[in-house]
Amino acid sequence: MSTRKPSPLIPPTNRKQCPVCGEPSYSTEGIHPQCAKRQASMGKEPPVARSPFQVWLRPLGDKFRIRVEAQSSARWLISHLERLPGSKKCEAVNWDPSGYTFNVPLTKGLTRNSLLKILSELTEVQLMPQPA
């Protein structure tokens, strides 16, 4: 059986590239709806956390695994971290009764030391000594 795909009868049209994520967009505006929502919220401040919450960290090579006890606190922290210059989208890992776990990719703009400094300066965050 051949794995070669037949060439399309109708040549592909040039799709507009989404200005936020860089992927081809099928919407008429040329931007994915979820990317438009993310772009619109970029100028807004992250929602204020109600009280300080505990954060556990574990370095995993080119990313950090972060665990937070409450989903609302995790949403606030993810929103805050994704607004940082040079940061990438956080990756959800697990949600269970013990907490919400997600990964924060490290980049040239968001290094291990800068992430630790940012987290330690947030008054809403209480860094815990045990790993996530």
Short mmCIF file of the C-alpha atoms (twelve columns), coordinates in Angstrom:
data_MODEL
# 
_entry.id   MODEL 
# 
loop_
_atom_site.group_PDB 
_atom_site.id 
_atom_site.type_symbol 
_atom_site.label_atom_id 
_atom_site.label_alt_id 
_atom_site.label_comp_id 
_atom_site.label_asym_id 
_atom_site.label_seq_id 
_atom_site.Cartn_x 
_atom_site.Cartn_y 
_atom_site.Cartn_z 
_atom_site.pdbx_PDB_model_num 
ATOM 1   C CA . MET A 1   0.000   0.000  0.000  1 
ATOM 2   C CA . SER A 2   1.336   3.395  -0.960 1 
ATOM 3   C CA . THR A 3   1.608   6.155  1.617  1 
ATOM 4   C CA . ARG A 4   1.796   8.851  -1.048 1 
ATOM 5   C CA . LYS A 5   -1.161  11.163 -1.026 1 
ATOM 6   C CA . PRO A 6   -2.735  12.269 -4.288 1 
ATOM 7   C CA . SER A 7   -2.292  15.879 -5.310 1 
ATOM 8   C CA . PRO A 8   -5.406  17.989 -4.738 1 
ATOM 9   C CA . LEU A 9   -7.632  18.815 -7.709 1 
ATOM 10  C CA . ILE A 10  -8.128  22.343 -6.453 1 
ATOM 11  C CA . PRO A 11  -4.860  24.063 -5.518 1 
ATOM 12  C CA . PRO A 12  -4.737  25.202 -1.894 1 
ATOM 13  C CA . THR A 13  -5.489  28.857 -1.313 1 
ATOM 14  C CA . ASN A 14  -3.142  31.010 0.668  1 
ATOM 15  C CA . ARG A 15  -4.623  31.198 4.122  1 
ATOM 16  C CA . LYS A 16  -4.035  34.236 6.243  1 
ATOM 17  C CA . GLN A 17  -1.559  33.648 9.050  1 
ATOM 18  C CA . CYS A 18  -2.871  34.349 12.535 1 
ATOM 19  C CA . PRO A 19  -0.851  37.322 13.879 1 
ATOM 20  C CA . VAL A 20  -0.885  35.872 17.416 1 
ATOM 21  C CA . CYS A 21  0.129   32.215 16.969 1 
ATOM 22  C CA . GLY A 22  1.415   32.222 13.363 1 
ATOM 23  C CA . GLU A 23  -0.748  29.259 12.271 1 
ATOM 24  C CA . PRO A 24  -3.028  29.399 9.203  1 
ATOM 25  C CA . SER A 25  -6.410  30.842 10.121 1 
ATOM 26  C CA . TYR A 26  -9.696  29.794 8.547  1 
ATOM 27  C CA . SER A 27  -11.724 32.669 9.967  1 
ATOM 28  C CA . THR A 28  -12.662 35.612 7.771  1 
ATOM 29  C CA . GLU A 29  -10.823 38.037 10.060 1 
ATOM 30  C CA . GLY A 30  -7.569  36.107 9.663  1 
ATOM 31  C CA . ILE A 31  -7.192  35.489 13.408 1 
ATOM 32  C CA . HIS A 32  -8.385  32.527 15.480 1 
ATOM 33  C CA . PRO A 33  -11.222 33.417 17.901 1 
ATOM 34  C CA . GLN A 34  -9.220  32.137 20.882 1 
ATOM 35  C CA . CYS A 35  -6.188  34.158 19.757 1 
ATOM 36  C CA . ALA A 36  -8.342  37.278 19.343 1 
ATOM 37  C CA . LYS A 37  -9.623  36.807 22.887 1 
ATOM 38  C CA . ARG A 38  -6.080  36.363 24.193 1 
ATOM 39  C CA . GLN A 39  -4.880  39.432 22.266 1 
ATOM 40  C CA . ALA A 40  -7.773  41.535 23.589 1 
ATOM 41  C CA . SER A 41  -6.982  40.562 27.174 1 
ATOM 42  C CA . MET A 42  -3.266  41.387 26.793 1 
ATOM 43  C CA . GLY A 43  -3.789  45.019 27.767 1 
ATOM 44  C CA . LYS A 44  -5.864  44.169 30.827 1 
ATOM 45  C CA . GLU A 45  -4.404  43.455 34.226 1 
ATOM 46  C CA . PRO A 46  -4.798  39.873 35.430 1 
ATOM 47  C CA . PRO A 47  -7.688  39.422 37.845 1 
ATOM 48  C CA . VAL A 48  -6.715  40.098 41.434 1 
ATOM 49  C CA . ALA A 49  -6.200  37.028 43.592 1 
ATOM 50  C CA . ARG A 50  -8.346  37.029 46.719 1 
ATOM 51  C CA . SER A 51  -5.597  36.059 49.150 1 
ATOM 52  C CA . PRO A 52  -2.043  34.690 49.070 1 
ATOM 53  C CA . PHE A 53  -1.884  31.143 47.759 1 
ATOM 54  C CA . GLN A 54  0.753   28.423 47.908 1 
ATOM 55  C CA . VAL A 55  2.804   27.542 44.824 1 
ATOM 56  C CA . TRP A 56  5.045   24.494 44.445 1 
ATOM 57  C CA . LEU A 57  7.761   24.465 41.760 1 
ATOM 58  C CA . ARG A 58  9.739   21.688 40.100 1 
ATOM 59  C CA . PRO A 59  12.364  22.399 37.413 1 
ATOM 60  C CA . LEU A 60  12.066  20.041 34.422 1 
ATOM 61  C CA . GLY A 61  14.871  20.974 32.029 1 
ATOM 62  C CA . ASP A 62  13.455  23.593 29.642 1 
ATOM 63  C CA . LYS A 63  10.282  24.181 31.691 1 
ATOM 64  C CA . PHE A 64  8.988   24.486 35.240 1 
ATOM 65  C CA . ARG A 65  6.129   22.400 36.630 1 
ATOM 66  C CA . ILE A 66  3.936   24.497 38.903 1 
ATOM 67  C CA . ARG A 67  1.229   23.214 41.241 1 
ATOM 68  C CA . VAL A 68  -1.422  25.402 42.853 1 
ATOM 69  C CA . GLU A 69  -4.196  24.212 45.184 1 
ATOM 70  C CA . ALA A 70  -7.156  26.181 43.745 1 
ATOM 71  C CA . GLN A 71  -8.136  26.420 40.097 1 
ATOM 72  C CA . SER A 72  -8.991  30.130 40.426 1 
ATOM 73  C CA . SER A 73  -5.473  30.805 41.750 1 
ATOM 74  C CA . ALA A 74  -3.988  28.744 38.912 1 
ATOM 75  C CA . ARG A 75  -5.979  30.749 36.349 1 
ATOM 76  C CA . TRP A 76  -4.757  33.998 37.892 1 
ATOM 77  C CA . LEU A 77  -1.121  32.842 37.896 1 
ATOM 78  C CA . ILE A 78  -1.280  31.478 34.333 1 
ATOM 79  C CA . SER A 79  -2.840  34.740 33.151 1 
ATOM 80  C CA . HIS A 80  -0.070  36.693 34.867 1 
ATOM 81  C CA . LEU A 81  2.761   34.501 33.527 1 
ATOM 82  C CA . GLU A 82  1.483   34.468 29.928 1 
ATOM 83  C CA . ARG A 83  1.535   38.285 29.861 1 
ATOM 84  C CA . LEU A 84  5.253   38.447 30.618 1 
ATOM 85  C CA . PRO A 85  7.489   39.517 27.724 1 
ATOM 86  C CA . GLY A 86  9.140   36.531 26.059 1 
ATOM 87  C CA . SER A 87  6.840   33.968 27.669 1 
ATOM 88  C CA . LYS A 88  5.001   31.163 25.902 1 
ATOM 89  C CA . LYS A 89  1.604   29.620 26.538 1 
ATOM 90  C CA . CYS A 90  1.451   27.523 29.715 1 
ATOM 91  C CA . GLU A 91  0.572   23.834 29.287 1 
ATOM 92  C CA . ALA A 92  -2.062  22.304 31.565 1 
ATOM 93  C CA . VAL A 93  -0.939  18.967 32.996 1 
ATOM 94  C CA . ASN A 94  -3.428  17.785 35.595 1 
ATOM 95  C CA . TRP A 95  -6.382  18.856 37.701 1 
ATOM 96  C CA . ASP A 96  -7.240  16.708 40.669 1 
ATOM 97  C CA . PRO A 97  -8.355  17.218 44.287 1 
ATOM 98  C CA . SER A 98  -4.783  17.915 45.409 1 
ATOM 99  C CA . GLY A 99  -4.378  20.843 43.018 1 
ATOM 100 C CA . TYR A 100 -3.938  22.196 39.532 1 
ATOM 101 C CA . THR A 101 -0.641  21.438 37.787 1 
ATOM 102 C CA . PHE A 102 0.738   23.186 34.698 1 
ATOM 103 C CA . ASN A 103 4.067   23.659 32.909 1 
ATOM 104 C CA . VAL A 104 5.708   27.002 32.172 1 
ATOM 105 C CA . PRO A 105 8.128   26.770 29.211 1 
ATOM 106 C CA . LEU A 106 11.418  28.603 29.715 1 
ATOM 107 C CA . THR A 107 12.641  30.837 26.877 1 
ATOM 108 C CA . LYS A 108 15.452  33.302 26.269 1 
ATOM 109 C CA . GLY A 109 13.151  36.014 27.643 1 
ATOM 110 C CA . LEU A 110 11.887  33.960 30.581 1 
ATOM 111 C CA . THR A 111 14.775  32.128 32.211 1 
ATOM 112 C CA . ARG A 112 14.803  30.016 35.371 1 
ATOM 113 C CA . ASN A 113 16.206  32.863 37.470 1 
ATOM 114 C CA . SER A 114 13.817  35.474 36.077 1 
ATOM 115 C CA . LEU A 115 10.796  33.209 36.689 1 
ATOM 116 C CA . LEU A 116 11.869  32.567 40.289 1 
ATOM 117 C CA . LYS A 117 12.412  36.302 40.826 1 
ATOM 118 C CA . ILE A 118 9.009   37.185 39.350 1 
ATOM 119 C CA . LEU A 119 7.210   34.588 41.469 1 
ATOM 120 C CA . SER A 120 9.008   35.647 44.647 1 
ATOM 121 C CA . GLU A 121 8.030   39.299 44.062 1 
ATOM 122 C CA . LEU A 122 4.302   38.544 43.657 1 
ATOM 123 C CA . THR A 123 2.550   39.312 46.945 1 
ATOM 124 C CA . GLU A 124 -0.216  36.814 46.064 1 
ATOM 125 C CA . VAL A 125 2.261   33.924 45.764 1 
ATOM 126 C CA . GLN A 126 3.741   31.976 48.666 1 
ATOM 127 C CA . LEU A 127 6.540   29.753 47.305 1 
ATOM 128 C CA . MET A 128 6.714   26.389 49.026 1 
ATOM 129 C CA . PRO A 129 10.037  24.582 49.631 1 
ATOM 130 C CA . GLN A 130 8.859   21.103 48.533 1 
ATOM 131 C CA . PRO A 131 8.840   20.374 44.796 1 
ATOM 132 C CA . ALA A 132 5.577   20.134 42.821 1 
# 
